[in-house]
């Protein structure tokens, strides 16, 4: 039984997932921010500017719904 016995999360926050009961808690990756970072890097490359190989942290959003619960005591 979700969330009584087990908590469930997804990274797929598609519209049809709202039909699942209980509604699933999701981790959403902000695609706009990822695309903006990629676009800026590509623009630097096209201009011939140096691009460092670095990792960028784009924090995900947690969309809390009914599929997770605190642990039992």
C-alpha positions in Angstrom: 0.0 0.0 0.0 1.4 3.4 -1.1 2.3 5.4 0.9 1.5 3.3 4.0 4.0 0.5 3.3 6.3 2.1 0.7 6.9 5.5 -0.7 7.1 6.0 -4.4 8.7 8.9 -6.4 9.2 9.4 -10.1 11.2 11.7 -12.3 8.5 11.5 -15.0 6.1 14.4 -14.3 4.0 13.9 -17.4 0.4 15.1 -17.4 -1.0 11.5 -17.5 0.8 10.8 -14.2 -1.8 12.9 -12.4 -4.3 10.0 -13.1 -2.3 7.6 -11.0 -3.7 7.2 -7.5 -2.3 8.3 -5.2 -0.7 11.0 -7.2 3.0 10.5 -7.4 5.6 12.7 -5.8 8.0 13.8 -8.6 11.4 15.3 -9.1 11.3 17.8 -12.0 14.4 18.8 -13.8 14.0 22.5 -15.0 14.5 21.9 -18.7 14.5 25.7 -19.4 17.5 26.2 -17.2 19.3 23.2 -18.7 18.6 24.5 -22.2 19.8 28.0 -21.3 23.1 26.7 -20.0 23.6 24.6 -23.1 22.7 27.5 -25.3 25.2 29.8 -23.6 27.9 27.2 -23.9 27.2 26.7 -27.6 27.2 30.4 -28.2 30.7 30.7 -26.6 31.9 27.8 -28.8 30.5 29.5 -32.0 32.2 32.8 -31.1 35.5 30.9 -30.6 35.7 31.6 -26.9 37.3 29.0 -24.6 34.9 26.8 -22.8 35.9 25.1 -19.6 34.8 21.5 -18.9 32.8 22.2 -15.7 29.7 20.7 -14.2 26.9 23.0 -13.4 24.4 22.3 -10.7 20.8 23.0 -11.6 18.7 22.1 -8.6 15.6 20.0 -9.3 12.2 20.9 -8.1 10.4 18.5 -5.7 6.7 18.2 -6.4 5.1 16.7 -3.4 2.0 14.6 -3.8 0.4 11.7 -2.0 2.8 8.9 -2.7 5.3 9.5 0.1 5.0 9.4 3.8 7.3 9.8 6.8 8.9 6.6 8.0 7.0 4.5 10.6 8.4 4.7 14.1 
